[in-house]
């Protein structure tokens, strides 16, 4: 009897797990870069830096060839494709592709919603944003733009205008009739 039980358990463990109906099951996932160019920097002095607090010093040589001005794209291909054409999610307003992963209040974003419905989805980080990377000032004379939390909340009609953002979710002022909750959701 003991051997039969062990054999049954091992057999069940070897069977592929059946995905829950709401699980996202993919036939493929990956990433690639689009465009870009090689930029060469020369004549700059090397310097010593500490890459992490408390870490050992190391040499940083800003000279050499660098890949710059490329777009980064990550793709998600559902097991059962239903959409005729793939979707490209291209952000704007100084944001990144993470914009499509969740809503500002923490719910599932457009990326997962479309993949669940069977669409091949490609999410981009445009040049000088997110995982596309940044060129040094030796290549691009202007510095990259970094957005604080308040900027997109107030600029993209989630918050009720300038001054509506607050680090405390209970004190944020959202526009009336908004689809976003004023308090972030928590997941367990």
LUMDREN-217195 format. One record per residue (C-alpha): residue in one letter; x, y, z. Coordinates in steps of 0.5 Angstrom, whole numbers, padded with zeros to 4 digits, always signed. Layout:
BEGIN
aXYZ...
//
This chain:
BEGIN
x+0000+0000+0000x+0006+0005+0002x+0009+0004-0005x+0003+0005-0009x+0002+0011-0005x+0009+0014-0006x+0008+0012-0014x+0001+0016-0014x+0004+0022-0011x+0010+0022-0016x+0006+0021-0022x+0002+0027-0020x+0008+0031-0019x+0010+0029-0025x+0004+0031-0029x+0004+0039-0032x+0000+0043-0027x-0006+0046-0030x-0006+0053-0031x-0012+0057-0027x-0017+0060-0032x-0014+0067-0030x-0007+0066-0030x-0003+0069-0036x+0000+0063-0040x+0005+0065-0045x+0008+0062-0052x+0014+0067-0052x+0017+0073-0048x+0023+0077-0049x+0026+0083-0051x+0030+0087-0056x+0033+0094-0058x+0031+0098-0064x+0035+0103-0068x+0041+0106-0064x+0048+0108-0066x+0055+0107-0064x+0058+0114-0061x+0065+0114-0059x+0068+0118-0053x+0075+0120-0053x+0080+0124-0049x+0076+0124-0042x+0080+0123-0036x+0079+0116-0032x+0077+0117-0025x+0076+0113-0019x+0069+0111-0016x+0065+0107-0011x+0060+0103-0015x+0056+0101-0008x+0056+0105-0001x+0062+0101+0003x+0064+0098-0004x+0071+0098-0006x+0074+0103-0011x+0074+0102-0018x+0076+0105-0024x+0071+0109-0029x+0074+0110-0036x+0069+0114-0040x+0072+0113-0046x+0070+0108-0051x+0065+0106-0056x+0058+0106-0053x+0051+0104-0056x+0046+0110-0055x+0039+0113-0058x+0036+0106-0058x+0029+0104-0056x+0028+0098-0052x+0022+0093-0053x+0020+0087-0049x+0014+0083-0052x+0009+0078-0049x+0006+0073-0053x+0000+0069-0050x-0001+0062-0051x-0007+0062-0055x-0007+0068-0060x-0013+0072-0062x-0011+0079-0064x-0010+0079-0071x-0004+0084-0071x+0001+0085-0065x+0000+0091-0060x+0005+0096-0059x+0005+0100-0053x+0009+0106-0053x+0009+0111-0048x+0009+0119-0048x+0010+0125-0043x+0017+0123-0041x+0014+0116-0038x+0017+0109-0039x+0013+0102-0041x+0012+0101-0034x+0006+0105-0035x+0002+0099-0038x+0004+0094-0033x-0001+0097-0027x-0006+0103-0026x-0003+0109-0021x-0007+0105-0016x-0004+0099-0016x-0009+0095-0021x-0007+0091-0027x-0005+0095-0033x-0007+0095-0040x-0001+0090-0041x-0004+0084-0038x-0011+0086-0040x-0009+0085-0047x-0005+0079-0046x-0010+0075-0042x-0015+0077-0048x-0010+0074-0053x-0006+0079-0056x+0001+0079-0057x+0004+0086-0054x+0010+0089-0055x+0012+0095-0049x+0017+0100-0051x+0022+0104-0047x+0023+0110-0052x+0030+0113-0053x+0033+0116-0046x+0028+0113-0042x+0027+0107-0037x+0031+0100-0040x+0033+0104-0047x+0039+0107-0043x+0042+0114-0043x+0047+0117-0046x+0053+0121-0042x+0053+0128-0043x+0059+0127-0047x+0054+0124-0053x+0048+0128-0051x+0050+0135-0048x+0043+0135-0044x+0042+0131-0038x+0036+0126-0038x+0029+0128-0035x+0027+0125-0029x+0020+0125-0026x+0018+0126-0019x+0011+0122-0017x+0007+0128-0017x+0009+0130-0024x+0005+0125-0028x-0001+0124-0022x-0002+0132-0023x-0001+0132-0031x-0004+0126-0034x-0011+0128-0031x-0011+0123-0025x-0010+0128-0019x-0014+0134-0019x-0009+0139-0021x-0003+0142-0019x-0002+0141-0011x-0006+0134-0011x-0001+0129-0010x+0001+0127-0003x+0006+0122-0001x+0000+0120+0004x-0005+0116-0001x-0011+0118+0004x-0009+0126+0003x-0009+0125-0005x-0014+0129-0009x-0017+0125-0015x-0021+0128-0020x-0028+0127-0019x-0031+0121-0023x-0024+0118-0024x-0023+0111-0025x-0017+0111-0020x-0018+0110-0013x-0015+0115-0008x-0012+0109-0004x-0007+0104-0007x-0009+0097-0007x-0005+0092-0003x-0004+0085-0005x-0003+0079-0001
//
